[in-house]
């Protein structure tokens, strides 16, 4: 989500700036956790990230369990 004129400038933004806002008030809290600077503040697993995204899926046929299966090794 970071835009800059070059790779060094992009890397600087990733390390030092908060992620850009997406404008979707339901999605933003999930992205805030996923893109947290500190690994301890991020989702503990891809399955946990999928569980957080599941209620926001536009197609109700997607369930948290289905998304979690896709995120597991």
Secondary structure as UniProt FT lines:
FT   HELIX           7..16
FT   HELIX           25..34
FT   HELIX           39..41
FT   HELIX           46..54
FT   TURN            55..56
FT   TURN            60..61
FT   HELIX           64..71
//
